[in-house]
């Protein structure tokens, strides 16, 4: 069973980046990115990667980010 933890602060994003944990991204209550890792982030954008050539750019103000952890 996995635990979903909402990423809100820069330290939350930094921890997910360092540990390379999988995240889920939601926009308008719909999942738009199911299982990817954070490549980089700043105050307005989070860049995720799910495969070698698949980069996605997400606006922090428009999306919700959740860290997926296994128990």
Buried (B, 14 or more C-beta within 10 A) or exposed (E): EEEEBEBEEEEBBEBBBEEEBBBBBBEEEEEBBEEBBBBEBEEEEBBBBBEEEEEBEBEBEEBBBBBBEEE
